[in-house]
């Protein structure tokens, strides 16, 4: 077995050892690789991929009317891969992440059809500030949708009973809590077995919709819709939708769903170091 490490200033592979090396050299070399990766700040992401399914009228099917997988490139080194959302504004498919340990800005990517990749800053403002979140906001996850007029950013309250809503202000070029929005919207008739950290939102031209995954099966989705007062489970919706055929990967917990004007699309994200 040959162990490889990288010169992170100019990533060229160097073979450090082979079977003839002694155990002490193995240990020192492994430690050196670990040290460089964790502490140098120059370790880089080899690949990050989205896996895509599409709705066939009754369930989400992997690779149906979709690119099966899409690479994400150019991300800042402090990107938090567990906090992400996707939106389609009928112009560009847009992908968002937050930085590790921060909730005051978003990193924005756009889908480049010439490369079939999500690229940091493509047709996008690379960084968008987020302003005015209440103290009680849970910033462990978020979702973004576009309703034809306004980009809307949502967080859950820390008690998970409601959604906090922000909107993008063109004048200030940032997301602002309560701007052009109902600041807080309750979630009602919630099933007991939803995974509160795995959720997504969209607007399909008819209804604002909210989805949660099941605690027991990440590929079973519970659907809510806005009834004029609350996001209500099953309102104007198929209460439960299954996702089938997704490959077995080490996906992050959160999924995302969008509507692009033609198809409802479901995404999982895999990070590969």
N, C-alpha and C positions, 0 to 999 in steps of 0.2 A: 504494500500500500504506500502511496506517495502523498504526503501532505503538502498542500500549496498555500502560500500566503501572498499578499499583494503589497507592492509599493504604492501607497495610496496617493502620492503626489503624481506618479506616472504609472498607472496600473499595468504593470508587466509581471507576469507570473514567474516566480523563481522556485524551483524545486529545492526544498530545504533538507529533505531526508529520504532515505530509502531503507530497505530492510537491514542494511549493514550498519546503520547508526545505532548507537546504544540508547538505552531507555532514558537516561538522563537528558540527552539531547532532544529526544521527543518531547519530554515534559517542558523543557525550557522553550522550545519552539512553539508549542501549543500555547503556553502562557503569553509569549510575545504576540502571537496572532490575536489572542483575546484582548490584550492590552491595546494594541493598535486599533482594533475594531471599536472598542468601547470608549477609549479615552482620547484618541487622536482627533475625533470630530470630522475625520475625512473618510470614514467608512461610507460606502455608497450602496444604494439599493440597486440590485441587479435587475429586478423585475417586479412589477406589480400588475396584476391582471384583473379585469372584470369578466365575469361569466354571465351570459345573457340568455334570458328566456322570453317568450312572447305569449300573450293570452290568445287562446283559440276559441273563446266563447264560454268555456267551462273550467279550464285550468291553464296554468302557465306551463309551457313546454320548452325545455332547454333547446336552444339553437333554432327554434321555429321562427322563420322570417327574420333571422338575426345573425350577426357575427357571433360565433360560439364564444370567442374570447377576444378581449381588446386590451392591449398593453397601455400602461400609464407611464409617461416619461417626463423627466425634467423637474421632478418635485423637489422643493427645498428640503434640506436635511432634517429639519425639525417637524416634518409633516406627521400628524397623528393619523395613522391609517385606520384607526377604529372609529373616527368621527368623520363621516362623509355623507354627501348627498349628491343627487343628479337631478337635472332639470332639462327640459327641451323647450325653447322659447320660439319654436317654428323657424328659427334661423340657425342656431348652433346647439348641439348637445353639450351641456356644461356640467362639469364635475367639480365638487368643492370639498376641501378638507380644512380642518382647523390645525393650528400649530400645537405641538405638545405643550400641555400645561397652560394654555391660554384660550380665552374665549372672546377676545376683542377684535379678531380679524379672521378672514377667510382667505384661503389660497384657491385661485380659480384656474381651471383647465378647460380647454375646448377640444372637441373632437375634430381632428383634421382628416377629411375624407381621402386626401391624397396619400396619406400614410397609414390610415386605419388605426390611429392611435389617439389617446387623450394626451395633449401636450400642454405643459404649464404655460399659461399666458397666451395660448393660441386664440385669436379673435376675442380676447378677454382682458379685463383689468386683472393683473396677476394677484393683487392684494386688495381686499375690500374690508374696510373697518366695520365693526359691529358696536353699536353705542346704546347705552341706557338700559341694559338688562336689569330686571329687579333682583334684589338680594336672594329671593327664594327660587331663582332659576336653577334647574338642573342642566348643567352644561356638558354632561357626559355623552350627549347625542343631540342631533339637530336634524331638521329636514327643510328643504327649500322647494317651492313650487312657483310656477308662473301662470297667472290666470288670464293672460291675454292683455292685461294692462299693467300689472304690478308684479314684481318679484317679491315673494313673501318668505320670510325665514321664521321657523318655529322651533321653540324649545318646550320641554315639559316643566311643570312646576316640580319642586322637590318632593311633594306628596303624591305626584303622578295623577292628580285629579283633574288637571287642566292643562291647556296649551297656552303659552305666551307667544304673541305674534309681533313680529317686526316687519317692516316693509322697506324697500330700497328707495331712498330719497335721491332723485336725480341731481338736485341742487347741491347737496353736500357729498354726494357719491359715497354714501355709506348706508348700512342697514340700521334703522332706528326703531327702538321698541315703541309700539303704539302709534307709529306714524301711519296715517291713512289706513288704520286697522282697528279692529276690535282687539283691545290689548290682551284680554284673557278670555278663553273659551273653555267651558267645562267639557269633559268627556263622560258620557253617560252609558248605562247598561253594560258595563264592562264585564266580560267573562272572567272567571277566576284564574284560568290557566294561560293568560297572555304573558309574553315576555316583554316587560316594560322597557327594556333597553334595546329591543329590536323592533323598529317601527319606521314608517315612511308615510309621506303625504303626496297627493297630486291634485290637479284640477283638470277635468276632462271636457270642459265646455258645458257640462251639465251640472256637476256637483263637485264640491270640495270633498276629497276622500282621505281617510286615515286608515292605515293598516298596522296591525301588530302580528308578529309571529307567535305561535304556540310555544309554551315552555317545553313541552314534551316532543315537539316535532317542528323544527325550523322551517319545514316546507309546507306547513299548514298555516294559512293566513286568515286572520279575523278582520273583516271589513266594516268600517264605520263611514258615515257621511254626515255632513253638516245639515241640520234640520231647521236652521234659522236661529237657533238658540244654543244648541250643544252639538258636539260630535257624538252621534248616537249609533251604537252597535246595530248593524243590519238595516239601518234606515236607507231606503232606496237602493239597496245593495244585495248582492249575494253574501250572506253572512260569513261563509267559509269558502275559501278557494285554496286548492292544492297546487303545489309546484312539483313537476315530475321531470325526471331525467337528468337532474343536475349532477355533474361529476363529483366524485369524492375528493375534496380538497380541504385544506386547512383554512376555511373562510373565517373572516372576522365576524363577530356576532351580528352586526347590523346589516340589513339588506336595504335595497332601495327599489322603488317603483316609479315609473314615469308614464305619462301619456304624451305621444309625440304628434298627435293629430290624426294618426292612422292606427297605431298599435299601442296597447298597454305593454310595457316592458319591465321585466323583473331582473335585478342584478345582485350578484354576490361578488365580494372582493377577496382576492387572495394576495397576500404579500409574501414574496420570496426573497430572502437575503442571500 
